[in-house]
Amino acid sequence: MGLWTLLEGFLLLANALAILNEDRFLTPRGWSFSEVSSNGGAKTLKGQIIGLIYAAQYLRVPLIVLNSVTILVKLVSG
């Protein structure tokens, strides 16, 4: 497993976190940002994971660029 494969794996994970819908998926399971921030649980593991999800959702445009670069590299290198 090379460095490129590892970077692709992290990119896929970031894509998976970025497409999670708060209303349909996160809120019914108690994983909304407002619930965690109101309870003061931002330092817990659950709060850190929710923060990671929201960070990935906030950075959608850079994810689109990274996905495009990855596709171009795959097309060129075979």
All heavy atoms as a GROMACS GRO file, in nm:
protein
  596
    1MET      N    1   0.085  -0.117   0.000
    1MET     CA    2   0.000   0.000   0.000
    1MET      C    3   0.089   0.123   0.000
    1MET      O    4   0.170   0.143   0.088
    1MET     CB    5  -0.090  -0.003   0.123
    1MET     CG    6  -0.179   0.116   0.134
    1MET     SD    7  -0.312   0.096   0.252
    1MET     CE    8  -0.238   0.164   0.398
    2GLY      N    9   0.071   0.204  -0.100
    2GLY     CA   10   0.154   0.322  -0.112
    2GLY      C   11   0.090   0.446  -0.054
    2GLY      O   12  -0.023   0.444  -0.003
    3LEU      N   13   0.164   0.553  -0.061
    3LEU     CA   14   0.116   0.681  -0.009
    3LEU      C   15  -0.006   0.729  -0.087
    3LEU      O   16  -0.100   0.783  -0.029
    3LEU     CB   17   0.228   0.784  -0.014
    3LEU     CG   18   0.195   0.923   0.037
    3LEU    CD1   19   0.159   0.919   0.184
    3LEU    CD2   20   0.310   1.018   0.013
    4TRP      N   21  -0.005   0.709  -0.218
    4TRP     CA   22  -0.118   0.753  -0.301
    4TRP      C   23  -0.246   0.680  -0.261
    4TRP      O   24  -0.353   0.740  -0.252
    4TRP     CB   25  -0.086   0.730  -0.448
    4TRP     CG   26  -0.197   0.776  -0.538
    4TRP    CD1   27  -0.285   0.699  -0.605
    4TRP    CD2   28  -0.233   0.912  -0.565
    4TRP    NE1   29  -0.373   0.776  -0.675
    4TRP    CE2   30  -0.344   0.908  -0.652
    4TRP    CE3   31  -0.183   1.035  -0.527
    4TRP    CZ2   32  -0.405   1.022  -0.700
    4TRP    CZ3   33  -0.246   1.149  -0.575
    4TRP    CH2   34  -0.354   1.141  -0.660
    5THR      N   35  -0.236   0.551  -0.234
    5THR     CA   36  -0.353   0.474  -0.193
    5THR      C   37  -0.405   0.522  -0.059
    5THR      O   38  -0.526   0.531  -0.038
    5THR     CB   39  -0.317   0.324  -0.185
    5THR    OG1   40  -0.258   0.284  -0.309
    5THR    CG2   41  -0.439   0.240  -0.158
    6LEU      N   42  -0.315   0.554   0.031
    6LEU     CA   43  -0.356   0.606   0.162
    6LEU      C   44  -0.426   0.742   0.148
    6LEU      O   45  -0.529   0.766   0.212
    6LEU     CB   46  -0.233   0.618   0.252
    6LEU     CG   47  -0.257   0.655   0.397
    6LEU    CD1   48  -0.335   0.545   0.467
    6LEU    CD2   49  -0.125   0.678   0.467
    7LEU      N   50  -0.374   0.828   0.062
    7LEU     CA   51  -0.437   0.958   0.039
    7LEU      C   52  -0.575   0.942  -0.026
    7LEU      O   53  -0.668   1.015   0.008
    7LEU     CB   54  -0.347   1.046  -0.047
    7LEU     CG   55  -0.219   1.094   0.020
    7LEU    CD1   56  -0.134   1.170  -0.081
    7LEU    CD2   57  -0.248   1.180   0.140
    8GLU      N   58  -0.589   0.847  -0.115
    8GLU     CA   59  -0.719   0.820  -0.176
    8GLU      C   60  -0.818   0.771  -0.071
    8GLU      O   61  -0.936   0.807  -0.075
    8GLU     CB   62  -0.706   0.716  -0.287
    8GLU     CG   63  -0.651   0.767  -0.415
    8GLU     CD   64  -0.642   0.659  -0.521
    8GLU    OE1   65  -0.646   0.539  -0.486
    8GLU    OE2   66  -0.631   0.695  -0.638
    9GLY      N   67  -0.772   0.690   0.021
    9GLY     CA   68  -0.859   0.641   0.128
    9GLY      C   69  -0.909   0.754   0.216
    9GLY      O   70  -1.027   0.759   0.252
   10PHE      N   71  -0.820   0.848   0.251
   10PHE     CA   72  -0.861   0.964   0.331
   10PHE      C   73  -0.958   1.053   0.252
   10PHE      O   74  -1.052   1.109   0.310
   10PHE     CB   75  -0.740   1.045   0.376
   10PHE     CG   76  -0.667   0.983   0.491
   10PHE    CD1   77  -0.530   0.968   0.486
   10PHE    CD2   78  -0.734   0.939   0.603
   10PHE    CE1   79  -0.461   0.911   0.590
   10PHE    CE2   80  -0.667   0.882   0.710
   10PHE     CZ   81  -0.530   0.868   0.704
   11LEU      N   82  -0.936   1.064   0.123
   11LEU     CA   83  -1.027   1.143   0.040
   11LEU      C   84  -1.166   1.078   0.034
   11LEU      O   85  -1.268   1.147   0.043
   11LEU     CB   86  -0.970   1.158  -0.102
   11LEU     CG   87  -1.051   1.243  -0.199
   11LEU    CD1   88  -1.062   1.386  -0.149
   11LEU    CD2   89  -0.987   1.239  -0.336
   12LEU      N   90  -1.170   0.946   0.024
   12LEU     CA   91  -1.299   0.877   0.025
   12LEU      C   92  -1.370   0.893   0.158
   12LEU      O   93  -1.493   0.911   0.163
   12LEU     CB   94  -1.278   0.728  -0.007
   12LEU     CG   95  -1.245   0.694  -0.151
   12LEU    CD1   96  -1.209   0.547  -0.164
   12LEU    CD2   97  -1.361   0.728  -0.241
   13LEU      N   98  -1.296   0.889   0.268
   13LEU     CA   99  -1.354   0.909   0.400
   13LEU      C  100  -1.409   1.052   0.413
   13LEU      O  101  -1.519   1.073   0.465
   13LEU     CB  102  -1.251   0.883   0.509
   13LEU     CG  103  -1.298   0.902   0.652
   13LEU    CD1  104  -1.406   0.802   0.687
   13LEU    CD2  105  -1.182   0.890   0.747
   14ALA      N  106  -1.335   1.150   0.365
   14ALA     CA  107  -1.381   1.288   0.369
   14ALA      C  108  -1.507   1.306   0.284
   14ALA      O  109  -1.600   1.378   0.323
   14ALA     CB  110  -1.271   1.382   0.321
   15ASN      N  111  -1.514   1.239   0.170
   15ASN     CA  112  -1.633   1.244   0.086
   15ASN      C  113  -1.753   1.182   0.158
   15ASN      O  114  -1.864   1.235   0.153
   15ASN     CB  115  -1.611   1.171  -0.045
   15ASN     CG  116  -1.526   1.249  -0.141
   15ASN    OD1  117  -1.534   1.370  -0.147
   15ASN    ND2  118  -1.443   1.180  -0.217
   16ALA      N  119  -1.730   1.071   0.226
   16ALA     CA  120  -1.839   1.005   0.298
   16ALA      C  121  -1.892   1.094   0.410
   16ALA      O  122  -2.013   1.100   0.432
   16ALA     CB  123  -1.789   0.872   0.355
   17LEU      N  124  -1.804   1.164   0.479
   17LEU     CA  125  -1.848   1.253   0.586
   17LEU      C  126  -1.918   1.376   0.532
   17LEU      O  127  -2.010   1.429   0.594
   17LEU     CB  128  -1.729   1.295   0.672
   17LEU     CG  129  -1.663   1.185   0.754
   17LEU    CD1  130  -1.541   1.240   0.826
   17LEU    CD2  131  -1.760   1.124   0.852
   18ALA      N  132  -1.876   1.423   0.415
   18ALA     CA  133  -1.932   1.546   0.358
   18ALA      C  134  -2.074   1.528   0.307
   18ALA      O  135  -2.150   1.625   0.302
   18ALA     CB  136  -1.843   1.596   0.245
   19ILE      N  137  -2.113   1.407   0.271
   19ILE     CA  138  -2.247   1.388   0.214
   19ILE      C  139  -2.353   1.352   0.318
   19ILE      O  140  -2.469   1.338   0.284
   19ILE     CB  141  -2.246   1.283   0.102
   19ILE    CG1  142  -2.210   1.146   0.156
   19ILE    CG2  143  -2.157   1.324  -0.012
   19ILE    CD1  144  -2.234   1.034   0.059
   20LEU      N  145  -2.314   1.338   0.446
   20LEU     CA  146  -2.413   1.306   0.548
   20LEU      C  147  -2.509   1.423   0.566
   20LEU      O  148  -2.468   1.536   0.588
   20LEU     CB  149  -2.345   1.275   0.681
   20LEU     CG  150  -2.264   1.146   0.685
   20LEU    CD1  151  -2.195   1.134   0.820
   20LEU    CD2  152  -2.352   1.026   0.661
   21ASN      N  153  -2.637   1.395   0.559
   21ASN     CA  154  -2.739   1.498   0.572
   21ASN      C  155  -2.778   1.510   0.719
   21ASN      O  156  -2.812   1.411   0.783
   21ASN     CB  157  -2.861   1.461   0.489
   21ASN     CG  158  -2.963   1.571   0.480
   21ASN    OD1  159  -2.976   1.652   0.572
   21ASN    ND2  160  -3.036   1.575   0.370
   22GLU      N  161  -2.776   1.632   0.771
   22GLU     CA  162  -2.806   1.651   0.914
   22GLU      C  163  -2.951   1.619   0.945
   22GLU      O  164  -2.980   1.550   1.043
   22GLU     CB  165  -2.774   1.793   0.955
   22GLU     CG  166  -2.800   1.817   1.103
   22GLU     CD  167  -2.768   1.957   1.148
   22GLU    OE1  168  -2.724   2.038   1.065
   22GLU    OE2  169  -2.786   1.983   1.266
   23ASP      N  170  -3.043   1.666   0.863
   23ASP     CA  171  -3.185   1.648   0.893
   23ASP      C  172  -3.230   1.502   0.882
   23ASP      O  173  -3.308   1.455   0.963
   23ASP     CB  174  -3.270   1.734   0.799
   23ASP     CG  175  -3.245   1.882   0.820
   23ASP    OD1  176  -3.210   1.919   0.934
   23ASP    OD2  177  -3.258   1.959   0.723
   24ARG      N  178  -3.180   1.432   0.782
   24ARG     CA  179  -3.227   1.296   0.761
   24ARG      C  180  -3.145   1.190   0.832
   24ARG      O  181  -3.197   1.082   0.861
   24ARG     CB  182  -3.228   1.264   0.611
   24ARG     CG  183  -3.338   1.337   0.539
   24ARG     CD  184  -3.363   1.279   0.405
   24ARG     NE  185  -3.267   1.335   0.309
   24ARG     CZ  186  -3.245   1.286   0.190
   24ARG    NH1  187  -3.310   1.179   0.151
   24ARG    NH2  188  -3.159   1.342   0.110
   25PHE      N  189  -3.019   1.218   0.861
   25PHE     CA  190  -2.934   1.113   0.918
   25PHE      C  191  -2.883   1.146   1.057
   25PHE      O  192  -2.891   1.063   1.148
   25PHE     CB  193  -2.815   1.086   0.824
   25PHE     CG  194  -2.727   0.976   0.872
   25PHE    CD1  195  -2.765   0.844   0.860
   25PHE    CD2  196  -2.605   1.004   0.933
   25PHE    CE1  197  -2.684   0.743   0.907
   25PHE    CE2  198  -2.524   0.904   0.980
   25PHE     CZ  199  -2.563   0.772   0.966
   26LEU      N  200  -2.831   1.264   1.077
   26LEU     CA  201  -2.762   1.294   1.203
   26LEU      C  202  -2.859   1.329   1.317
   26LEU      O  203  -2.843   1.278   1.429
   26LEU     CB  204  -2.663   1.409   1.182
   26LEU     CG  205  -2.550   1.380   1.084
   26LEU    CD1  206  -2.468   1.505   1.060
   26LEU    CD2  207  -2.463   1.268   1.134
   27THR      N  208  -2.956   1.414   1.294
   27THR     CA  209  -3.046   1.458   1.400
   27THR      C  210  -3.130   1.344   1.460
   27THR      O  211  -3.141   1.336   1.582
   27THR     CB  212  -3.137   1.571   1.350
   27THR    OG1  213  -3.055   1.678   1.304
   27THR    CG2  214  -3.227   1.623   1.460
   28PRO      N  215  -3.188   1.253   1.380
   28PRO     CA  216  -3.264   1.144   1.442
   28PRO      C  217  -3.180   1.053   1.532
   28PRO      O  218  -3.234   0.989   1.622
   28PRO     CB  219  -3.319   1.065   1.322
   28PRO     CG  220  -3.319   1.160   1.209
   28PRO     CD  221  -3.203   1.252   1.233
   29ARG      N  222  -3.051   1.050   1.510
   29ARG     CA  223  -2.964   0.966   1.591
   29ARG      C  224  -2.898   1.042   1.705
   29ARG      O  225  -2.814   0.990   1.776
   29ARG     CB  226  -2.858   0.903   1.502
   29ARG     CG  227  -2.917   0.797   1.411
   29ARG     CD  228  -2.827   0.766   1.294
   29ARG     NE  229  -2.886   0.664   1.208
   29ARG     CZ  230  -2.978   0.687   1.117
   29ARG    NH1  231  -3.026   0.807   1.100
   29ARG    NH2  232  -3.024   0.589   1.042
   30GLY      N  233  -2.932   1.170   1.721
   30GLY     CA  234  -2.876   1.251   1.828
   30GLY      C  235  -2.735   1.300   1.800
   30GLY      O  236  -2.659   1.326   1.892
   31TRP      N  237  -2.699   1.314   1.672
   31TRP     CA  238  -2.565   1.354   1.634
   31TRP      C  239  -2.563   1.493   1.572
   31TRP      O  240  -2.477   1.523   1.491
   31TRP     CB  241  -2.507   1.253   1.536
   31TRP     CG  242  -2.461   1.128   1.601
   31TRP    CD1  243  -2.539   1.033   1.657
   31TRP    CD2  244  -2.327   1.085   1.619
   31TRP    NE1  245  -2.463   0.933   1.707
   31TRP    CE2  246  -2.332   0.962   1.686
   31TRP    CE3  247  -2.203   1.138   1.585
   31TRP    CZ2  248  -2.217   0.893   1.720
   31TRP    CZ3  249  -2.090   1.068   1.619
   31TRP    CH2  250  -2.097   0.946   1.685
   32SER      N  251  -2.656   1.579   1.609
   32SER     CA  252  -2.654   1.714   1.552
   32SER      C  253  -2.559   1.802   1.632
   32SER      O  254  -2.534   1.780   1.750
   32SER     CB  255  -2.795   1.774   1.552
   32SER     OG  256  -2.836   1.802   1.682
   33PHE      N  257  -2.508   1.903   1.566
   33PHE     CA  258  -2.411   1.992   1.628
   33PHE      C  259  -2.474   2.075   1.739
   33PHE      O  260  -2.411   2.104   1.840
   33PHE     CB  261  -2.349   2.083   1.521
   33PHE     CG  262  -2.229   2.158   1.568
   33PHE    CD1  263  -2.111   2.093   1.592
   33PHE    CD2  264  -2.236   2.295   1.586
   33PHE    CE1  265  -1.999   2.161   1.636
   33PHE    CE2  266  -2.125   2.364   1.630
   33PHE     CZ  267  -2.006   2.298   1.655
   34SER      N  268  -2.601   2.111   1.722
   34SER     CA  269  -2.668   2.193   1.823
   34SER      C  270  -2.689   2.116   1.954
   34SER      O  271  -2.678   2.173   2.062
   34SER     CB  272  -2.802   2.244   1.771
   34SER     OG  273  -2.886   2.136   1.738
   35GLU      N  274  -2.717   1.986   1.945
   35GLU     CA  275  -2.735   1.906   2.067
   35GLU      C  276  -2.604   1.892   2.144
   35GLU      O  277  -2.603   1.898   2.266
   35GLU     CB  278  -2.788   1.768   2.031
   35GLU     CG  279  -2.932   1.768   1.986
   35GLU     CD  280  -2.981   1.630   1.950
   35GLU    OE1  281  -2.916   1.531   1.988
   35GLU    OE2  282  -3.085   1.621   1.882
   36VAL      N  283  -2.496   1.874   2.073
   36VAL     CA  284  -2.368   1.855   2.139
   36VAL      C  285  -2.318   1.986   2.198
   36VAL      O  286  -2.267   1.990   2.310
   36VAL     CB  287  -2.265   1.795   2.041
   36VAL    CG1  288  -2.127   1.793   2.102
   36VAL    CG2  289  -2.306   1.655   2.003
   37SER      N  290  -2.333   2.096   2.123
   37SER     CA  291  -2.282   2.224   2.172
   37SER      C  292  -2.365   2.277   2.289
   37SER      O  293  -2.313   2.344   2.377
   37SER     CB  294  -2.277   2.326   2.060
   37SER     OG  295  -2.406   2.352   2.011
   38SER      N  296  -2.495   2.245   2.293
   38SER     CA  297  -2.579   2.293   2.403
   38SER      C  298  -2.551   2.216   2.532
   38SER      O  299  -2.566   2.269   2.641
   38SER     CB  300  -2.727   2.283   2.367
   38SER     OG  301  -2.764   2.147   2.353
   39ASN      N  302  -2.511   2.090   2.520
   39ASN     CA  303  -2.482   2.009   2.638
   39ASN      C  304  -2.339   2.025   2.687
   39ASN      O  305  -2.302   1.966   2.788
   39ASN     CB  306  -2.508   1.861   2.609
   39ASN     CG  307  -2.655   1.834   2.583
   39ASN    OD1  308  -2.741   1.908   2.627
   39ASN    ND2  309  -2.683   1.728   2.510
   40GLY      N  310  -2.258   2.099   2.617
   40GLY     CA  311  -2.119   2.117   2.656
   40GLY      C  312  -2.034   1.994   2.629
   40GLY      O  313  -1.930   1.975   2.690
   41GLY      N  314  -2.077   1.910   2.535
   41GLY     CA  315  -2.005   1.787   2.506
   41GLY      C  316  -1.911   1.797   2.388
   41GLY      O  317  -1.884   1.699   2.322
   42ALA      N  318  -1.861   1.917   2.360
   42ALA     CA  319  -1.773   1.934   2.245
   42ALA      C  320  -1.637   1.870   2.268
   42ALA      O  321  -1.564   1.846   2.173
   42ALA     CB  322  -1.756   2.082   2.214
   43LYS      N  323  -1.602   1.839   2.392
   43LYS     CA  324  -1.472   1.778   2.422
   43LYS      C  325  -1.479   1.626   2.426
   43LYS      O  326  -1.377   1.560   2.437
   43LYS     CB  327  -1.420   1.831   2.555
   43LYS     CG  328  -1.405   1.980   2.559
   43LYS     CD  329  -1.266   2.018   2.596
   43LYS     CE  330  -1.257   2.167   2.614
   43LYS     NZ  331  -1.200   2.235   2.505
   44THR      N  332  -1.598   1.570   2.419
   44THR     CA  333  -1.612   1.425   2.420
   44THR      C  334  -1.579   1.368   2.283
   44THR      O  335  -1.566   1.442   2.185
   44THR     CB  336  -1.756   1.385   2.458
   44THR    OG1  337  -1.845   1.435   2.358
   44THR    CG2  338  -1.795   1.440   2.594
   45LEU      N  339  -1.566   1.236   2.276
   45LEU     CA  340  -1.536   1.171   2.147
   45LEU      C  341  -1.649   1.196   2.048
   45LEU      O  342  -1.624   1.225   1.930
   45LEU     CB  343  -1.513   1.022   2.167
   45LEU     CG  344  -1.485   0.941   2.042
   45LEU    CD1  345  -1.354   0.988   1.978
   45LEU    CD2  346  -1.479   0.794   2.072
   46LYS      N  347  -1.773   1.187   2.095
   46LYS     CA  348  -1.888   1.212   2.008
   46LYS      C  349  -1.885   1.356   1.955
   46LYS      O  350  -1.909   1.380   1.837
   46LYS     CB  351  -2.017   1.186   2.084
   46LYS     CG  352  -2.142   1.205   2.004
   46LYS     CD  353  -2.265   1.174   2.088
   46LYS     CE  354  -2.392   1.198   2.014
   46LYS     NZ  355  -2.510   1.170   2.096
   47GLY      N  356  -1.852   1.450   2.041
   47GLY     CA  357  -1.843   1.590   1.999
   47GLY      C  358  -1.732   1.612   1.899
   47GLY      O  359  -1.747   1.690   1.804
   48GLN      N  360  -1.620   1.544   1.917
   48GLN     CA  361  -1.509   1.558   1.823
   48GLN      C  362  -1.545   1.499   1.686
   48GLN      O  363  -1.511   1.555   1.583
   48GLN     CB  364  -1.384   1.487   1.878
   48GLN     CG  365  -1.329   1.550   2.004
   48GLN     CD  366  -1.271   1.687   1.978
   48GLN    OE1  367  -1.207   1.709   1.876
   48GLN    NE2  368  -1.292   1.778   2.070
   49ILE      N  369  -1.615   1.386   1.686
   49ILE     CA  370  -1.656   1.324   1.559
   49ILE      C  371  -1.756   1.413   1.486
   49ILE      O  372  -1.748   1.432   1.364
   49ILE     CB  373  -1.713   1.184   1.583
   49ILE    CG1  374  -1.602   1.090   1.631
   49ILE    CG2  375  -1.780   1.128   1.458
   49ILE    CD1  376  -1.650   0.954   1.677
   50ILE      N  377  -1.851   1.471   1.562
   50ILE     CA  378  -1.948   1.562   1.501
   50ILE      C  379  -1.878   1.686   1.445
   50ILE      O  380  -1.912   1.734   1.337
   50ILE     CB  381  -2.059   1.599   1.602
   50ILE    CG1  382  -2.143   1.476   1.631
   50ILE    CG2  383  -2.145   1.711   1.550
   50ILE    CD1  384  -2.242   1.493   1.743
   51GLY      N  385  -1.778   1.735   1.516
   51GLY     CA  386  -1.700   1.848   1.464
   51GLY      C  387  -1.627   1.812   1.336
   51GLY      O  388  -1.619   1.893   1.243
   52LEU      N  389  -1.576   1.688   1.328
   52LEU     CA  390  -1.510   1.642   1.205
   52LEU      C  391  -1.608   1.634   1.089
   52LEU      O  392  -1.576   1.672   0.976
   52LEU     CB  393  -1.444   1.506   1.230
   52LEU     CG  394  -1.374   1.442   1.111
   52LEU    CD1  395  -1.252   1.524   1.071
   52LEU    CD2  396  -1.334   1.300   1.145
   53ILE      N  397  -1.729   1.587   1.117
   53ILE     CA  398  -1.831   1.578   1.013
   53ILE      C  399  -1.865   1.718   0.960
   53ILE      O  400  -1.873   1.740   0.839
   53ILE     CB  401  -1.958   1.506   1.067
   53ILE    CG1  402  -1.928   1.358   1.092
   53ILE    CG2  403  -2.075   1.522   0.971
   53ILE    CD1  404  -2.037   1.285   1.166
   54TYR      N  405  -1.882   1.813   1.050
   54TYR     CA  406  -1.917   1.949   1.007
   54TYR      C  407  -1.800   2.016   0.936
   54TYR      O  408  -1.821   2.096   0.846
   54TYR     CB  409  -1.966   2.032   1.124
   54TYR     CG  410  -2.112   2.007   1.151
   54TYR    CD1  411  -2.152   1.906   1.236
   54TYR    CD2  412  -2.209   2.083   1.088
   54TYR    CE1  413  -2.286   1.881   1.258
   54TYR    CE2  414  -2.343   2.059   1.110
   54TYR     CZ  415  -2.380   1.958   1.195
   54TYR     OH  416  -2.512   1.933   1.215
   55ALA      N  417  -1.679   1.984   0.975
   55ALA     CA  418  -1.563   2.040   0.904
   55ALA      C  419  -1.557   1.986   0.761
   55ALA      O  420  -1.528   2.060   0.667
   55ALA     CB  421  -1.435   2.006   0.978
   56ALA      N  422  -1.587   1.857   0.744
   56ALA     CA  423  -1.587   1.799   0.610
   56ALA      C  424  -1.699   1.859   0.525
   56ALA      O  425  -1.681   1.882   0.405
   56ALA     CB  426  -1.601   1.647   0.617
   57GLN      N  427  -1.814   1.885   0.587
   57GLN     CA  428  -1.924   1.946   0.513
   57GLN      C  429  -1.893   2.090   0.475
   57GLN      O  430  -1.935   2.139   0.371
   57GLN     CB  431  -2.052   1.939   0.594
   57GLN     CG  432  -2.107   1.800   0.607
   57GLN     CD  433  -2.228   1.792   0.697
   57GLN    OE1  434  -2.263   1.888   0.764
   57GLN    NE2  435  -2.292   1.677   0.699
   58TYR      N  436  -1.819   2.160   0.559
   58TYR     CA  437  -1.783   2.299   0.532
   58TYR      C  438  -1.683   2.309   0.417
   58TYR      O  439  -1.685   2.405   0.341
   58TYR     CB  440  -1.724   2.360   0.659
   58TYR     CG  441  -1.683   2.503   0.645
   58TYR    CD1  442  -1.777   2.604   0.637
   58TYR    CD2  443  -1.549   2.538   0.638
   58TYR    CE1  444  -1.740   2.736   0.623
   58TYR    CE2  445  -1.510   2.670   0.625
   58TYR     CZ  446  -1.605   2.768   0.617
   58TYR     OH  447  -1.567   2.898   0.604
   59LEU      N  448  -1.598   2.209   0.401
   59LEU     CA  449  -1.493   2.211   0.299
   59LEU      C  450  -1.532   2.134   0.173
   59LEU      O  451  -1.451   2.062   0.115
   59LEU     CB  452  -1.364   2.154   0.358
   59LEU     CG  453  -1.304   2.233   0.474
   59LEU    CD1  454  -1.188   2.157   0.534
   59LEU    CD2  455  -1.259   2.369   0.426
   60ARG      N  456  -1.655   2.151   0.129
   60ARG     CA  457  -1.700   2.078   0.010
   60ARG      C  458  -1.631   2.123  -0.118
   60ARG      O  459  -1.599   2.041  -0.203
   60ARG     CB  460  -1.851   2.092  -0.006
   60ARG     CG  461  -1.926   2.003   0.089
   60ARG     CD  462  -2.072   2.002   0.059
   60ARG     NE  463  -2.139   1.916   0.156
   60ARG     CZ  464  -2.266   1.918   0.178
   60ARG    NH1  465  -2.343   2.000   0.112
   60ARG    NH2  466  -2.319   1.836   0.266
   61VAL      N  467  -1.607   2.253  -0.133
   61VAL     CA  468  -1.544   2.303  -0.255
   61VAL      C  469  -1.401   2.249  -0.269
   61VAL      O  470  -1.364   2.200  -0.376
   61VAL     CB  471  -1.549   2.457  -0.261
   61VAL    CG1  472  -1.471   2.509  -0.380
   61VAL    CG2  473  -1.694   2.504  -0.268
   62PRO      N  474  -1.317   2.254  -0.163
   62PRO     CA  475  -1.185   2.190  -0.176
   62PRO      C  476  -1.193   2.040  -0.202
   62PRO      O  477  -1.108   1.986  -0.273
   62PRO     CB  478  -1.117   2.219  -0.042
   62PRO     CG  479  -1.184   2.340   0.009
   62PRO     CD  480  -1.325   2.330  -0.038
   63LEU      N  481  -1.296   1.974  -0.150
   63LEU     CA  482  -1.313   1.832  -0.180
   63LEU      C  483  -1.342   1.808  -0.327
   63LEU      O  484  -1.294   1.712  -0.386
   63LEU     CB  485  -1.425   1.772  -0.094
   63LEU     CG  486  -1.388   1.730   0.046
   63LEU    CD1  487  -1.512   1.686   0.122
   63LEU    CD2  488  -1.286   1.620   0.044
   64ILE      N  489  -1.420   1.896  -0.386
   64ILE     CA  490  -1.450   1.884  -0.529
   64ILE      C  491  -1.322   1.900  -0.610
   64ILE      O  492  -1.297   1.825  -0.705
   64ILE     CB  493  -1.557   1.988  -0.570
   64ILE    CG1  494  -1.690   1.953  -0.507
   64ILE    CG2  495  -1.569   1.995  -0.722
   64ILE    CD1  496  -1.796   2.061  -0.522
   65VAL      N  497  -1.239   1.996  -0.572
   65VAL     CA  498  -1.112   2.017  -0.641
   65VAL      C  499  -1.021   1.895  -0.624
   65VAL      O  500  -0.961   1.847  -0.722
   65VAL     CB  501  -1.043   2.145  -0.591
   65VAL    CG1  502  -0.904   2.159  -0.646
   65VAL    CG2  503  -1.126   2.267  -0.624
   66LEU      N  504  -1.010   1.843  -0.503
   66LEU     CA  505  -0.925   1.725  -0.479
   66LEU      C  506  -0.977   1.603  -0.554
   66LEU      O  507  -0.898   1.523  -0.607
   66LEU     CB  508  -0.916   1.695  -0.330
   66LEU     CG  509  -0.830   1.790  -0.248
   66LEU    CD1  510  -0.844   1.759  -0.100
   66LEU    CD2  511  -0.686   1.781  -0.291
   67ASN      N  512  -1.108   1.586  -0.561
   67ASN     CA  513  -1.164   1.476  -0.638
   67ASN      C  514  -1.132   1.491  -0.786
   67ASN      O  515  -1.098   1.392  -0.854
   67ASN     CB  516  -1.316   1.469  -0.619
   67ASN     CG  517  -1.353   1.410  -0.486
   67ASN    OD1  518  -1.290   1.316  -0.438
   67ASN    ND2  519  -1.457   1.464  -0.426
   68SER      N  520  -1.140   1.613  -0.837
   68SER     CA  521  -1.108   1.637  -0.979
   68SER      C  522  -0.962   1.608  -1.008
   68SER      O  523  -0.928   1.546  -1.109
   68SER     CB  524  -1.140   1.781  -1.017
   68SER     OG  525  -1.276   1.808  -0.995
   69VAL      N  526  -0.873   1.651  -0.919
   69VAL     CA  527  -0.730   1.624  -0.936
   69VAL      C  528  -0.704   1.474  -0.933
   69VAL      O  529  -0.627   1.420  -1.014
   69VAL     CB  530  -0.647   1.698  -0.829
   69VAL    CG1  531  -0.504   1.650  -0.826
   69VAL    CG2  532  -0.654   1.848  -0.853
   70THR      N  533  -0.768   1.405  -0.840
   70THR     CA  534  -0.750   1.259  -0.831
   70THR      C  535  -0.798   1.189  -0.957
   70THR      O  536  -0.730   1.098  -1.007
   70THR     CB  537  -0.827   1.205  -0.708
   70THR    OG1  538  -0.782   1.272  -0.592
   70THR    CG2  539  -0.808   1.056  -0.693
   71ILE      N  540  -0.911   1.232  -1.011
   71ILE     CA  541  -0.962   1.172  -1.135
   71ILE      C  542  -0.867   1.198  -1.251
   71ILE      O  543  -0.837   1.107  -1.330
   71ILE     CB  544  -1.104   1.225  -1.165
   71ILE    CG1  545  -1.202   1.170  -1.062
   71ILE    CG2  546  -1.147   1.188  -1.306
   71ILE    CD1  547  -1.338   1.234  -1.066
   72LEU      N  548  -0.815   1.320  -1.260
   72LEU     CA  549  -0.721   1.351  -1.368
   72LEU      C  550  -0.593   1.270  -1.356
   72LEU      O  551  -0.541   1.220  -1.457
   72LEU     CB  552  -0.690   1.501  -1.368
   72LEU     CG  553  -0.799   1.592  -1.418
   72LEU    CD1  554  -0.759   1.739  -1.400
   72LEU    CD2  555  -0.830   1.564  -1.564
   73VAL      N  556  -0.541   1.255  -1.235
   73VAL     CA  557  -0.419   1.175  -1.216
   73VAL      C  558  -0.444   1.030  -1.253
   73VAL      O  559  -0.361   0.966  -1.317
   73VAL     CB  560  -0.368   1.188  -1.071
   73VAL    CG1  561  -0.262   1.085  -1.040
   73VAL    CG2  562  -0.316   1.328  -1.046
   74LYS      N  563  -0.560   0.977  -1.215
   74LYS     CA  564  -0.595   0.839  -1.250
   74LYS      C  565  -0.608   0.822  -1.401
   74LYS      O  566  -0.570   0.718  -1.456
   74LYS     CB  567  -0.726   0.797  -1.181
   74LYS     CG  568  -0.710   0.770  -1.036
   74LYS     CD  569  -0.638   0.640  -1.016
   74LYS     CE  570  -0.655   0.592  -0.877
   74LYS     NZ  571  -0.593   0.464  -0.855
   75LEU      N  572  -0.667   0.922  -1.468
   75LEU     CA  573  -0.682   0.913  -1.613
   75LEU      C  574  -0.549   0.919  -1.685
   75LEU      O  575  -0.526   0.847  -1.783
   75LEU     CB  576  -0.773   1.025  -1.664
   75LEU     CG  577  -0.921   1.009  -1.638
   75LEU    CD1  578  -0.997   1.135  -1.680
   75LEU    CD2  579  -0.975   0.888  -1.711
   76VAL      N  580  -0.459   1.003  -1.636
   76VAL     CA  581  -0.329   1.019  -1.700
   76VAL      C  582  -0.238   0.900  -1.671
   76VAL      O  583  -0.171   0.848  -1.761
   76VAL     CB  584  -0.262   1.152  -1.656
   76VAL    CG1  585  -0.118   1.161  -1.701
   76VAL    CG2  586  -0.342   1.270  -1.706
   77SER      N  587  -0.236   0.855  -1.547
   77SER     CA  588  -0.141   0.749  -1.510
   77SER      C  589  -0.193   0.610  -1.541
   77SER      O  590  -0.115   0.515  -1.546
   77SER     CB  591  -0.109   0.759  -1.359
   77SER     OG  592  -0.223   0.727  -1.282
   78GLY      N  593  -0.319   0.596  -1.563
   78GLY     CA  594  -0.374   0.466  -1.602
   78GLY      C  595  -0.425   0.390  -1.492
   78GLY      O  596  -0.419   0.324  -1.411
   0.00000   0.00000   0.00000
